[in-house]
Amino acid sequence: MVTYPDMYIGKTVKMKGIYARFSDEATGENYNACIIQDATACCAQGIEF
């Protein structure tokens, strides 16, 4: 998904991870992401949605 995000446009996916919401104080934009750990829980990747 990270390497080829265009393949997932219009598709439904399920994610299991930690929900995070960020706000850019300069622009007022809000961002939603799911922080997903890998199988060994040593690394994590944040996927914005």
mmCIF entry with sequence, helices, sheets and N, C-alpha, C, O atoms, coordinates in Angstrom:
data_MODEL
# 
_entry.id   MODEL 
# 
_entity.id                         1 
_entity.type                       polymer 
_entity.pdbx_number_of_molecules   1 
# 
_entity_poly.entity_id                      1 
_entity_poly.type                           'polypeptide(L)' 
_entity_poly.nstd_linkage                   no 
_entity_poly.nstd_monomer                   no 
_entity_poly.pdbx_seq_one_letter_code       MVTYPDMYIGKTVKMKGIYARFSDEATGENYNACIIQDATACCAQGIEF 
_entity_poly.pdbx_seq_one_letter_code_can   MVTYPDMYIGKTVKMKGIYARFSDEATGENYNACIIQDATACCAQGIEF 
_entity_poly.pdbx_strand_id                 A 
# 
loop_
_entity_poly_seq.entity_id 
_entity_poly_seq.num 
_entity_poly_seq.mon_id 
_entity_poly_seq.hetero 
1 1  MET n 
1 2  VAL n 
1 3  THR n 
1 4  TYR n 
1 5  PRO n 
1 6  ASP n 
1 7  MET n 
1 8  TYR n 
1 9  ILE n 
1 10 GLY n 
1 11 LYS n 
1 12 THR n 
1 13 VAL n 
1 14 LYS n 
1 15 MET n 
1 16 LYS n 
1 17 GLY n 
1 18 ILE n 
1 19 TYR n 
1 20 ALA n 
1 21 ARG n 
1 22 PHE n 
1 23 SER n 
1 24 ASP n 
1 25 GLU n 
1 26 ALA n 
1 27 THR n 
1 28 GLY n 
1 29 GLU n 
1 30 ASN n 
1 31 TYR n 
1 32 ASN n 
1 33 ALA n 
1 34 CYS n 
1 35 ILE n 
1 36 ILE n 
1 37 GLN n 
1 38 ASP n 
1 39 ALA n 
1 40 THR n 
1 41 ALA n 
1 42 CYS n 
1 43 CYS n 
1 44 ALA n 
1 45 GLN n 
1 46 GLY n 
1 47 ILE n 
1 48 GLU n 
1 49 PHE n 
# 
_struct_asym.id          A 
_struct_asym.entity_id   1 
# 
_struct_conf.conf_type_id            HELX_P 
_struct_conf.id                      HELX_P1 
_struct_conf.pdbx_PDB_helix_id       AA1 
_struct_conf.beg_label_comp_id       PRO 
_struct_conf.beg_label_asym_id       A 
_struct_conf.beg_label_seq_id        5 
_struct_conf.pdbx_beg_PDB_ins_code   ? 
_struct_conf.end_label_comp_id       TYR 
_struct_conf.end_label_asym_id       A 
_struct_conf.end_label_seq_id        8 
_struct_conf.pdbx_end_PDB_ins_code   ? 
_struct_conf.beg_auth_comp_id        PRO 
_struct_conf.beg_auth_asym_id        A 
_struct_conf.beg_auth_seq_id         5 
_struct_conf.end_auth_comp_id        TYR 
_struct_conf.end_auth_asym_id        A 
_struct_conf.end_auth_seq_id         8 
_struct_conf.pdbx_PDB_helix_class    5 
_struct_conf.details                 ? 
_struct_conf.pdbx_PDB_helix_length   4 
# 
_struct_conf_type.id          HELX_P 
_struct_conf_type.criteria    ? 
_struct_conf_type.reference   ? 
# 
_struct_sheet.id               AA1 
_struct_sheet.type             ? 
_struct_sheet.number_strands   3 
_struct_sheet.details          ? 
# 
loop_
_struct_sheet_order.sheet_id 
_struct_sheet_order.range_id_1 
_struct_sheet_order.range_id_2 
_struct_sheet_order.offset 
_struct_sheet_order.sense 
AA1 1 2 ? anti-parallel 
AA1 2 3 ? anti-parallel 
# 
loop_
_struct_sheet_range.sheet_id 
_struct_sheet_range.id 
_struct_sheet_range.beg_label_comp_id 
_struct_sheet_range.beg_label_asym_id 
_struct_sheet_range.beg_label_seq_id 
_struct_sheet_range.pdbx_beg_PDB_ins_code 
_struct_sheet_range.end_label_comp_id 
_struct_sheet_range.end_label_asym_id 
_struct_sheet_range.end_label_seq_id 
_struct_sheet_range.pdbx_end_PDB_ins_code 
_struct_sheet_range.beg_auth_comp_id 
_struct_sheet_range.beg_auth_asym_id 
_struct_sheet_range.beg_auth_seq_id 
_struct_sheet_range.end_auth_comp_id 
_struct_sheet_range.end_auth_asym_id 
_struct_sheet_range.end_auth_seq_id 
AA1 1 ILE A 18 ? SER A 23 ? ILE A 18 SER A 23 
AA1 2 ASN A 30 ? GLN A 37 ? ASN A 30 GLN A 37 
AA1 3 ALA A 44 ? GLU A 48 ? ALA A 44 GLU A 48 
# 
loop_
_atom_site.group_PDB 
_atom_site.id 
_atom_site.type_symbol 
_atom_site.label_atom_id 
_atom_site.label_alt_id 
_atom_site.label_comp_id 
_atom_site.label_asym_id 
_atom_site.label_entity_id 
_atom_site.label_seq_id 
_atom_site.pdbx_PDB_ins_code 
_atom_site.Cartn_x 
_atom_site.Cartn_y 
_atom_site.Cartn_z 
_atom_site.occupancy 
_atom_site.B_iso_or_equiv 
_atom_site.pdbx_formal_charge 
_atom_site.auth_seq_id 
_atom_site.auth_comp_id 
_atom_site.auth_asym_id 
_atom_site.auth_atom_id 
_atom_site.pdbx_PDB_model_num 
ATOM 1   N N  . MET A 1 1  ? 0.824   -1.199 0.000  1.00 0.00 ? 1  MET A N  1 
ATOM 2   C CA . MET A 1 1  ? 0.000   0.000  0.000  1.00 0.00 ? 1  MET A CA 1 
ATOM 3   C C  . MET A 1 1  ? 0.861   1.253  0.000  1.00 0.00 ? 1  MET A C  1 
ATOM 4   O O  . MET A 1 1  ? 0.519   2.246  -0.641 1.00 0.00 ? 1  MET A O  1 
ATOM 5   N N  . VAL A 1 2  ? 1.962   1.208  0.706  1.00 0.00 ? 2  VAL A N  1 
ATOM 6   C CA . VAL A 1 2  ? 2.826   2.384  0.783  1.00 0.00 ? 2  VAL A CA 1 
ATOM 7   C C  . VAL A 1 2  ? 3.570   2.578  -0.541 1.00 0.00 ? 2  VAL A C  1 
ATOM 8   O O  . VAL A 1 2  ? 3.762   3.708  -0.989 1.00 0.00 ? 2  VAL A O  1 
ATOM 9   N N  . THR A 1 3  ? 3.983   1.482  -1.158 1.00 0.00 ? 3  THR A N  1 
ATOM 10  C CA . THR A 1 3  ? 4.748   1.563  -2.397 1.00 0.00 ? 3  THR A CA 1 
ATOM 11  C C  . THR A 1 3  ? 3.884   1.915  -3.601 1.00 0.00 ? 3  THR A C  1 
ATOM 12  O O  . THR A 1 3  ? 4.296   2.706  -4.449 1.00 0.00 ? 3  THR A O  1 
ATOM 13  N N  . TYR A 1 4  ? 2.672   1.326  -3.685 1.00 0.00 ? 4  TYR A N  1 
ATOM 14  C CA . TYR A 1 4  ? 1.777   1.540  -4.819 1.00 0.00 ? 4  TYR A CA 1 
ATOM 15  C C  . TYR A 1 4  ? 0.393   2.004  -4.350 1.00 0.00 ? 4  TYR A C  1 
ATOM 16  O O  . TYR A 1 4  ? -0.582  1.269  -4.505 1.00 0.00 ? 4  TYR A O  1 
ATOM 17  N N  . PRO A 1 5  ? 0.292   3.199  -3.784 1.00 0.00 ? 5  PRO A N  1 
ATOM 18  C CA . PRO A 1 5  ? -0.992  3.644  -3.229 1.00 0.00 ? 5  PRO A CA 1 
ATOM 19  C C  . PRO A 1 5  ? -2.097  3.786  -4.270 1.00 0.00 ? 5  PRO A C  1 
ATOM 20  O O  . PRO A 1 5  ? -3.273  3.626  -3.943 1.00 0.00 ? 5  PRO A O  1 
ATOM 21  N N  . ASP A 1 6  ? -1.741  4.081  -5.516 1.00 0.00 ? 6  ASP A N  1 
ATOM 22  C CA . ASP A 1 6  ? -2.766  4.250  -6.552 1.00 0.00 ? 6  ASP A CA 1 
ATOM 23  C C  . ASP A 1 6  ? -3.564  2.975  -6.804 1.00 0.00 ? 6  ASP A C  1 
ATOM 24  O O  . ASP A 1 6  ? -4.694  3.041  -7.287 1.00 0.00 ? 6  ASP A O  1 
ATOM 25  N N  . MET A 1 7  ? -2.994  1.822  -6.484 1.00 0.00 ? 7  MET A N  1 
ATOM 26  C CA . MET A 1 7  ? -3.702  0.551  -6.680 1.00 0.00 ? 7  MET A CA 1 
ATOM 27  C C  . MET A 1 7  ? -4.892  0.413  -5.725 1.00 0.00 ? 7  MET A C  1 
ATOM 28  O O  . MET A 1 7  ? -5.765  -0.429 -5.940 1.00 0.00 ? 7  MET A O  1 
ATOM 29  N N  . TYR A 1 8  ? -4.929  1.232  -4.680 1.00 0.00 ? 8  TYR A N  1 
ATOM 30  C CA . TYR A 1 8  ? -5.966  1.107  -3.659 1.00 0.00 ? 8  TYR A CA 1 
ATOM 31  C C  . TYR A 1 8  ? -7.021  2.206  -3.726 1.00 0.00 ? 8  TYR A C  1 
ATOM 32  O O  . TYR A 1 8  ? -7.928  2.236  -2.894 1.00 0.00 ? 8  TYR A O  1 
ATOM 33  N N  . ILE A 1 9  ? -6.919  3.104  -4.695 1.00 0.00 ? 9  ILE A N  1 
ATOM 34  C CA . ILE A 1 9  ? -7.911  4.170  -4.842 1.00 0.00 ? 9  ILE A CA 1 
ATOM 35  C C  . ILE A 1 9  ? -9.256  3.538  -5.174 1.00 0.00 ? 9  ILE A C  1 
ATOM 36  O O  . ILE A 1 9  ? -9.367  2.739  -6.104 1.00 0.00 ? 9  ILE A O  1 
ATOM 37  N N  . GLY A 1 10 ? -10.278 3.906  -4.402 1.00 0.00 ? 10 GLY A N  1 
ATOM 38  C CA . GLY A 1 10 ? -11.626 3.383  -4.626 1.00 0.00 ? 10 GLY A CA 1 
ATOM 39  C C  . GLY A 1 10 ? -11.876 2.019  -4.011 1.00 0.00 ? 10 GLY A C  1 
ATOM 40  O O  . GLY A 1 10 ? -12.978 1.486  -4.139 1.00 0.00 ? 10 GLY A O  1 
ATOM 41  N N  . LYS A 1 11 ? -10.887 1.439  -3.348 1.00 0.00 ? 11 LYS A N  1 
ATOM 42  C CA . LYS A 1 11 ? -11.042 0.126  -2.723 1.00 0.00 ? 11 LYS A CA 1 
ATOM 43  C C  . LYS A 1 11 ? -11.318 0.284  -1.232 1.00 0.00 ? 11 LYS A C  1 
ATOM 44  O O  . LYS A 1 11 ? -10.977 1.303  -0.633 1.00 0.00 ? 11 LYS A O  1 
ATOM 45  N N  . THR A 1 12 ? -11.930 -0.719 -0.648 1.00 0.00 ? 12 THR A N  1 
ATOM 46  C CA . THR A 1 12 ? -12.157 -0.748 0.792  1.00 0.00 ? 12 THR A CA 1 
ATOM 47  C C  . THR A 1 12 ? -11.084 -1.621 1.430  1.00 0.00 ? 12 THR A C  1 
ATOM 48  O O  . THR A 1 12 ? -10.854 -2.753 1.005  1.00 0.00 ? 12 THR A O  1 
ATOM 49  N N  . VAL A 1 13 ? -10.438 -1.085 2.443  1.00 0.00 ? 13 VAL A N  1 
ATOM 50  C CA . VAL A 1 13 ? -9.408  -1.837 3.163  1.00 0.00 ? 13 VAL A CA 1 
ATOM 51  C C  . VAL A 1 13 ? -9.704  -1.778 4.653  1.00 0.00 ? 13 VAL A C  1 
ATOM 52  O O  . VAL A 1 13 ? -10.361 -0.854 5.133  1.00 0.00 ? 13 VAL A O  1 
ATOM 53  N N  . LYS A 1 14 ? -9.214  -2.769 5.373  1.00 0.00 ? 14 LYS A N  1 
ATOM 54  C CA . LYS A 1 14 ? -9.332  -2.776 6.832  1.00 0.00 ? 14 LYS A CA 1 
ATOM 55  C C  . LYS A 1 14 ? -7.939  -2.669 7.418  1.00 0.00 ? 14 LYS A C  1 
ATOM 56  O O  . LYS A 1 14 ? -6.992  -3.288 6.935  1.00 0.00 ? 14 LYS A O  1 
ATOM 57  N N  . MET A 1 15 ? -7.832  -1.867 8.474  1.00 0.00 ? 15 MET A N  1 
ATOM 58  C CA . MET A 1 15 ? -6.562  -1.705 9.158  1.00 0.00 ? 15 MET A CA 1 
ATOM 59  C C  . MET A 1 15 ? -6.784  -1.940 10.648 1.00 0.00 ? 15 MET A C  1 
ATOM 60  O O  . MET A 1 15 ? -7.836  -1.608 11.193 1.00 0.00 ? 15 MET A O  1 
ATOM 61  N N  . LYS A 1 16 ? -5.804  -2.500 11.277 1.00 0.00 ? 16 LYS A N  1 
ATOM 62  C CA . LYS A 1 16 ? -5.852  -2.665 12.722 1.00 0.00 ? 16 LYS A CA 1 
ATOM 63  C C  . LYS A 1 16 ? -4.595  -2.011 13.283 1.00 0.00 ? 16 LYS A C  1 
ATOM 64  O O  . LYS A 1 16 ? -3.474  -2.427 12.992 1.00 0.00 ? 16 LYS A O  1 
ATOM 65  N N  . GLY A 1 17 ? -4.805  -0.988 14.085 1.00 0.00 ? 17 GLY A N  1 
ATOM 66  C CA . GLY A 1 17 ? -3.671  -0.265 14.639 1.00 0.00 ? 17 GLY A CA 1 
ATOM 67  C C  . GLY A 1 17 ? -4.147  0.821  15.580 1.00 0.00 ? 17 GLY A C  1 
ATOM 68  O O  . GLY A 1 17 ? -5.269  0.777  16.084 1.00 0.00 ? 17 GLY A O  1 
ATOM 69  N N  . ILE A 1 18 ? -3.304  1.774  15.804 1.00 0.00 ? 18 ILE A N  1 
ATOM 70  C CA . ILE A 1 18 ? -3.593  2.880  16.705 1.00 0.00 ? 18 ILE A CA 1 
ATOM 71  C C  . ILE A 1 18 ? -4.038  4.073  15.879 1.00 0.00 ? 18 ILE A C  1 
ATOM 72  O O  . ILE A 1 18 ? -3.329  4.504  14.970 1.00 0.00 ? 18 ILE A O  1 
ATOM 73  N N  . TYR A 1 19 ? -5.213  4.607  16.191 1.00 0.00 ? 19 TYR A N  1 
ATOM 74  C CA . TYR A 1 19 ? -5.734  5.781  15.492 1.00 0.00 ? 19 TYR A CA 1 
ATOM 75  C C  . TYR A 1 19 ? -5.029  7.025  16.007 1.00 0.00 ? 19 TYR A C  1 
ATOM 76  O O  . TYR A 1 19 ? -4.838  7.191  17.212 1.00 0.00 ? 19 TYR A O  1 
ATOM 77  N N  . ALA A 1 20 ? -4.647  7.892  15.084 1.00 0.00 ? 20 ALA A N  1 
ATOM 78  C CA . ALA A 1 20 ? -4.015  9.155  15.461 1.00 0.00 ? 20 ALA A CA 1 
ATOM 79  C C  . ALA A 1 20 ? -4.614  10.279 14.626 1.00 0.00 ? 20 ALA A C  1 
ATOM 80  O O  . ALA A 1 20 ? -4.856  10.112 13.431 1.00 0.00 ? 20 ALA A O  1 
ATOM 81  N N  . ARG A 1 21 ? -4.851  11.422 15.257 1.00 0.00 ? 21 ARG A N  1 
ATOM 82  C CA . ARG A 1 21 ? -5.350  12.595 14.558 1.00 0.00 ? 21 ARG A CA 1 
ATOM 83  C C  . ARG A 1 21 ? -4.376  13.734 14.811 1.00 0.00 ? 21 ARG A C  1 
ATOM 84  O O  . ARG A 1 21 ? -3.985  13.990 15.950 1.00 0.00 ? 21 ARG A O  1 
ATOM 85  N N  . PHE A 1 22 ? -3.992  14.407 13.750 1.00 0.00 ? 22 PHE A N  1 
ATOM 86  C CA . PHE A 1 22 ? -3.049  15.505 13.840 1.00 0.00 ? 22 PHE A CA 1 
ATOM 87  C C  . PHE A 1 22 ? -3.673  16.759 13.253 1.00 0.00 ? 22 PHE A C  1 
ATOM 88  O O  . PHE A 1 22 ? -4.436  16.694 12.289 1.00 0.00 ? 22 PHE A O  1 
ATOM 89  N N  . SER A 1 23 ? -3.346  17.885 13.835 1.00 0.00 ? 23 SER A N  1 
ATOM 90  C CA . SER A 1 23 ? -3.803  19.173 13.323 1.00 0.00 ? 23 SER A CA 1 
ATOM 91  C C  . SER A 1 23 ? -2.591  20.030 13.001 1.00 0.00 ? 23 SER A C  1 
ATOM 92  O O  . SER A 1 23 ? -1.669  20.146 13.809 1.00 0.00 ? 23 SER A O  1 
ATOM 93  N N  . ASP A 1 24 ? -2.596  20.626 11.819 1.00 0.00 ? 24 ASP A N  1 
ATOM 94  C CA . ASP A 1 24 ? -1.551  21.562 11.421 1.00 0.00 ? 24 ASP A CA 1 
ATOM 95  C C  . ASP A 1 24 ? -2.011  22.948 11.856 1.00 0.00 ? 24 ASP A C  1 
ATOM 96  O O  . ASP A 1 24 ? -2.949  23.506 11.288 1.00 0.00 ? 24 ASP A O  1 
ATOM 97  N N  . GLU A 1 25 ? -1.360  23.484 12.843 1.00 0.00 ? 25 GLU A N  1 
ATOM 98  C CA . GLU A 1 25 ? -1.780  24.775 13.393 1.00 0.00 ? 25 GLU A CA 1 
ATOM 99  C C  . GLU A 1 25 ? -1.615  25.909 12.388 1.00 0.00 ? 25 GLU A C  1 
ATOM 100 O O  . GLU A 1 25 ? -2.343  26.900 12.457 1.00 0.00 ? 25 GLU A O  1 
ATOM 101 N N  . ALA A 1 26 ? -0.683  25.785 11.466 1.00 0.00 ? 26 ALA A N  1 
ATOM 102 C CA . ALA A 1 26 ? -0.445  26.841 10.483 1.00 0.00 ? 26 ALA A CA 1 
ATOM 103 C C  . ALA A 1 26 ? -1.566  26.921 9.452  1.00 0.00 ? 26 ALA A C  1 
ATOM 104 O O  . ALA A 1 26 ? -1.949  28.015 9.036  1.00 0.00 ? 26 ALA A O  1 
ATOM 105 N N  . THR A 1 27 ? -2.096  25.767 9.036  1.00 0.00 ? 27 THR A N  1 
ATOM 106 C CA . THR A 1 27 ? -3.110  25.753 7.983  1.00 0.00 ? 27 THR A CA 1 
ATOM 107 C C  . THR A 1 27 ? -4.509  25.433 8.495  1.00 0.00 ? 27 THR A C  1 
ATOM 108 O O  . THR A 1 27 ? -5.496  25.697 7.809  1.00 0.00 ? 27 THR A O  1 
ATOM 109 N N  . GLY A 1 28 ? -4.600  24.864 9.700  1.00 0.00 ? 28 GLY A N  1 
ATOM 110 C CA . GLY A 1 28 ? -5.889  24.454 10.237 1.00 0.00 ? 28 GLY A CA 1 
ATOM 111 C C  . GLY A 1 28 ? -6.362  23.104 9.703  1.00 0.00 ? 28 GLY A C  1 
ATOM 112 O O  . GLY A 1 28 ? -7.461  22.657 10.032 1.00 0.00 ? 28 GLY A O  1 
ATOM 113 N N  . GLU A 1 29 ? -5.532  22.447 8.875  1.00 0.00 ? 29 GLU A N  1 
ATOM 114 C CA . GLU A 1 29 ? -5.884  21.134 8.317  1.00 0.00 ? 29 GLU A CA 1 
ATOM 115 C C  . GLU A 1 29 ? -5.800  20.053 9.393  1.00 0.00 ? 29 GLU A C  1 
ATOM 116 O O  . GLU A 1 29 ? -4.931  20.091 10.264 1.00 0.00 ? 29 GLU A O  1 
ATOM 117 N N  . ASN A 1 30 ? -6.718  19.093 9.316  1.00 0.00 ? 30 ASN A N  1 
ATOM 118 C CA . ASN A 1 30 ? -6.703  17.932 10.198 1.00 0.00 ? 30 ASN A CA 1 
ATOM 119 C C  . ASN A 1 30 ? -6.313  16.705 9.389  1.00 0.00 ? 30 ASN A C  1 
ATOM 120 O O  . ASN A 1 30 ? -6.721  16.564 8.237  1.00 0.00 ? 30 ASN A O  1 
ATOM 121 N N  . TYR A 1 31 ? -5.538  15.832 9.977  1.00 0.00 ? 31 TYR A N  1 
ATOM 122 C CA . TYR A 1 31 ? -5.080  14.617 9.323  1.00 0.00 ? 31 TYR A CA 1 
ATOM 123 C C  . TYR A 1 31 ? -5.423  13.420 10.205 1.00 0.00 ? 31 TYR A C  1 
ATOM 124 O O  . TYR A 1 31 ? -5.269  13.477 11.425 1.00 0.00 ? 31 TYR A O  1 
ATOM 125 N N  . ASN A 1 32 ? -5.886  12.338 9.586  1.00 0.00 ? 32 ASN A N  1 
ATOM 126 C CA . ASN A 1 32 ? -6.209  11.100 10.283 1.00 0.00 ? 32 ASN A CA 1 
ATOM 127 C C  . ASN A 1 32 ? -5.262  10.022 9.792  1.00 0.00 ? 32 ASN A C  1 
ATOM 128 O O  . ASN A 1 32 ? -4.968  9.936  8.600  1.00 0.00 ? 32 ASN A O  1 
ATOM 129 N N  . ALA A 1 33 ? -4.784  9.198  10.721 1.00 0.00 ? 33 ALA A N  1 
ATOM 130 C CA . ALA A 1 33 ? -3.855  8.142  10.348 1.00 0.00 ? 33 ALA A CA 1 
ATOM 131 C C  . ALA A 1 33 ? -4.066  6.930  11.235 1.00 0.00 ? 33 ALA A C  1 
ATOM 132 O O  . ALA A 1 33 ? -4.620  7.024  12.330 1.00 0.00 ? 33 ALA A O  1 
ATOM 133 N N  . CYS A 1 34 ? -3.613  5.793  10.739 1.00 0.00 ? 34 CYS A N  1 
ATOM 134 C CA . CYS A 1 34 ? -3.593  4.555  11.505 1.00 0.00 ? 34 CYS A CA 1 
ATOM 135 C C  . CYS A 1 34 ? -2.131  4.136  11.601 1.00 0.00 ? 34 CYS A C  1 
ATOM 136 O O  . CYS A 1 34 ? -1.469  3.945  10.581 1.00 0.00 ? 34 CYS A O  1 
ATOM 137 N N  . ILE A 1 35 ? -1.630  3.993  12.822 1.00 0.00 ? 35 ILE A N  1 
ATOM 138 C CA . ILE A 1 35 ? -0.244  3.575  13.044 1.00 0.00 ? 35 ILE A CA 1 
ATOM 139 C C  . ILE A 1 35 ? -0.255  2.058  13.173 1.00 0.00 ? 35 ILE A C  1 
ATOM 140 O O  . ILE A 1 35 ? -0.857  1.512  14.098 1.00 0.00 ? 35 ILE A O  1 
ATOM 141 N N  . ILE A 1 36 ? 0.416   1.377  12.239 1.00 0.00 ? 36 ILE A N  1 
ATOM 142 C CA . ILE A 1 36 ? 0.377   -0.083 12.163 1.00 0.00 ? 36 ILE A CA 1 
ATOM 143 C C  . ILE A 1 36 ? 1.774   -0.628 12.425 1.00 0.00 ? 36 ILE A C  1 
ATOM 144 O O  . ILE A 1 36 ? 2.737   -0.216 11.780 1.00 0.00 ? 36 ILE A O  1 
ATOM 145 N N  . GLN A 1 37 ? 1.882   -1.551 13.370 1.00 0.00 ? 37 GLN A N  1 
ATOM 146 C CA . GLN A 1 37 ? 3.152   -2.211 13.677 1.00 0.00 ? 37 GLN A CA 1 
ATOM 147 C C  . GLN A 1 37 ? 3.356   -3.386 12.732 1.00 0.00 ? 37 GLN A C  1 
ATOM 148 O O  . GLN A 1 37 ? 2.392   -3.983 12.254 1.00 0.00 ? 37 GLN A O  1 
ATOM 149 N N  . ASP A 1 38 ? 4.622   -3.715 12.462 1.00 0.00 ? 38 ASP A N  1 
ATOM 150 C CA . ASP A 1 38 ? 4.883   -4.883 11.632 1.00 0.00 ? 38 ASP A CA 1 
ATOM 151 C C  . ASP A 1 38 ? 4.729   -6.153 12.468 1.00 0.00 ? 38 ASP A C  1 
ATOM 152 O O  . ASP A 1 38 ? 4.414   -6.076 13.656 1.00 0.00 ? 38 ASP A O  1 
ATOM 153 N N  . ALA A 1 39 ? 4.946   -7.313 11.864 1.00 0.00 ? 39 ALA A N  1 
ATOM 154 C CA . ALA A 1 39 ? 4.689   -8.598 12.533 1.00 0.00 ? 39 ALA A CA 1 
ATOM 155 C C  . ALA A 1 39 ? 5.523   -8.789 13.794 1.00 0.00 ? 39 ALA A C  1 
ATOM 156 O O  . ALA A 1 39 ? 5.062   -9.427 14.740 1.00 0.00 ? 39 ALA A O  1 
ATOM 157 N N  . THR A 1 40 ? 6.739   -8.250 13.830 1.00 0.00 ? 40 THR A N  1 
ATOM 158 C CA . THR A 1 40 ? 7.588   -8.423 15.010 1.00 0.00 ? 40 THR A CA 1 
ATOM 159 C C  . THR A 1 40 ? 7.457   -7.275 15.997 1.00 0.00 ? 40 THR A C  1 
ATOM 160 O O  . THR A 1 40 ? 8.095   -7.286 17.050 1.00 0.00 ? 40 THR A O  1 
ATOM 161 N N  . ALA A 1 41 ? 6.632   -6.281 15.666 1.00 0.00 ? 41 ALA A N  1 
ATOM 162 C CA . ALA A 1 41 ? 6.381   -5.110 16.516 1.00 0.00 ? 41 ALA A CA 1 
ATOM 163 C C  . ALA A 1 41 ? 7.632   -4.278 16.760 1.00 0.00 ? 41 ALA A C  1 
ATOM 164 O O  . ALA A 1 41 ? 7.717   -3.556 17.753 1.00 0.00 ? 41 ALA A O  1 
ATOM 165 N N  . CYS A 1 42 ? 8.607   -4.377 15.854 1.00 0.00 ? 42 CYS A N  1 
ATOM 166 C CA . CYS A 1 42 ? 9.813   -3.555 16.012 1.00 0.00 ? 42 CYS A CA 1 
ATOM 167 C C  . CYS A 1 42 ? 9.702   -2.250 15.252 1.00 0.00 ? 42 CYS A C  1 
ATOM 168 O O  . CYS A 1 42 ? 10.388  -1.282 15.579 1.00 0.00 ? 42 CYS A O  1 
ATOM 169 N N  . CYS A 1 43 ? 8.853   -2.209 14.250 1.00 0.00 ? 43 CYS A N  1 
ATOM 170 C CA . CYS A 1 43 ? 8.725   -1.014 13.407 1.00 0.00 ? 43 CYS A CA 1 
ATOM 171 C C  . CYS A 1 43 ? 7.239   -0.680 13.221 1.00 0.00 ? 43 CYS A C  1 
ATOM 172 O O  . CYS A 1 43 ? 6.367   -1.524 13.428 1.00 0.00 ? 43 CYS A O  1 
ATOM 173 N N  . ALA A 1 44 ? 6.979   0.550  12.833 1.00 0.00 ? 44 ALA A N  1 
ATOM 174 C CA . ALA A 1 44 ? 5.608   0.970  12.608 1.00 0.00 ? 44 ALA A CA 1 
ATOM 175 C C  . ALA A 1 44 ? 5.543   1.860  11.382 1.00 0.00 ? 44 ALA A C  1 
ATOM 176 O O  . ALA A 1 44 ? 6.517   2.519  11.019 1.00 0.00 ? 44 ALA A O  1 
ATOM 177 N N  . GLN A 1 45 ? 4.388   1.865  10.758 1.00 0.00 ? 45 GLN A N  1 
ATOM 178 C CA . GLN A 1 45 ? 4.143   2.711  9.586  1.00 0.00 ? 45 GLN A CA 1 
ATOM 179 C C  . GLN A 1 45 ? 2.821   3.429  9.801  1.00 0.00 ? 45 GLN A C  1 
ATOM 180 O O  . GLN A 1 45 ? 1.828   2.803  10.170 1.00 0.00 ? 45 GLN A O  1 
ATOM 181 N N  . GLY A 1 46 ? 2.798   4.714  9.578  1.00 0.00 ? 46 GLY A N  1 
ATOM 182 C CA . GLY A 1 46 ? 1.576   5.482  9.675  1.00 0.00 ? 46 GLY A CA 1 
ATOM 183 C C  . GLY A 1 46 ? 0.941   5.623  8.299  1.00 0.00 ? 46 GLY A C  1 
ATOM 184 O O  . GLY A 1 46 ? 1.602   6.055  7.355  1.00 0.00 ? 46 GLY A O  1 
ATOM 185 N N  . ILE A 1 47 ? -0.327  5.266  8.176  1.00 0.00 ? 47 ILE A N  1 
ATOM 186 C CA . ILE A 1 47 ? -1.035  5.380  6.919  1.00 0.00 ? 47 ILE A CA 1 
ATOM 187 C C  . ILE A 1 47 ? -2.134  6.411  7.083  1.00 0.00 ? 47 ILE A C  1 
ATOM 188 O O  . ILE A 1 47 ? -3.062  6.232  7.873  1.00 0.00 ? 47 ILE A O  1 
ATOM 189 N N  . GLU A 1 48 ? -2.016  7.492  6.326  1.00 0.00 ? 48 GLU A N  1 
ATOM 190 C CA . GLU A 1 48 ? -3.011  8.561  6.399  1.00 0.00 ? 48 GLU A CA 1 
ATOM 191 C C  . GLU A 1 48 ? -4.252  8.164  5.619  1.00 0.00 ? 48 GLU A C  1 
ATOM 192 O O  . GLU A 1 48 ? -4.160  7.538  4.563  1.00 0.00 ? 48 GLU A O  1 
ATOM 193 N N  . PHE A 1 49 ? -5.415  8.533  6.147  1.00 0.00 ? 49 PHE A N  1 
ATOM 194 C CA . PHE A 1 49 ? -6.674  8.296  5.415  1.00 0.00 ? 49 PHE A CA 1 
ATOM 195 C C  . PHE A 1 49 ? -7.575  9.475  5.571  1.00 0.00 ? 49 PHE A C  1 
ATOM 196 O O  . PHE A 1 49 ? -8.683  9.481  5.035  1.00 0.00 ? 49 PHE A O  1 
# 
